[in-house]
Amino acid sequence: QVQPVESGGGLVQPGGSLRLSCAVPGSVFIIYDMGWYRQAPGKQRELVAAITSGARTNYTGSVKGRFTISRDNAKKTLSLQMSSLKPEDTAVYYCNTAPFERYTWGQGTQVTVSS
């Protein structure tokens, strides 16, 4: 079964930037729409950014204009460039197919925005 591997999280001050990466080995990555999800403490996991197999993108309102999703089909990787980070962006970030998951959830990568 396919399990993505997320990386790139960390502690950043409000207003800062981070770039998350996700590797999806062993999958037919190119045919699926992909997304970045996040889960904050005590909240449900939510889809925050998605990219189609044809590279069209869509974002939830709270991150629009601040986050940029991209994909490299040859390398089977997904990226999320995050800027102007806010404390409310603090969460564990995961990648998976979108708009619903087909892969086993990975461990995710923790993003903490705090001064």
Secondary structure by P-SEA (a helix, b strand, c coil): cbbbbbcccccccccbbbbbbbbbccccccccccbbbbbcccccccccccccccbbbbbcccccccbbbbbbccccbbbbbbcccccccccbbbbccccccccccccbbbbbbcc
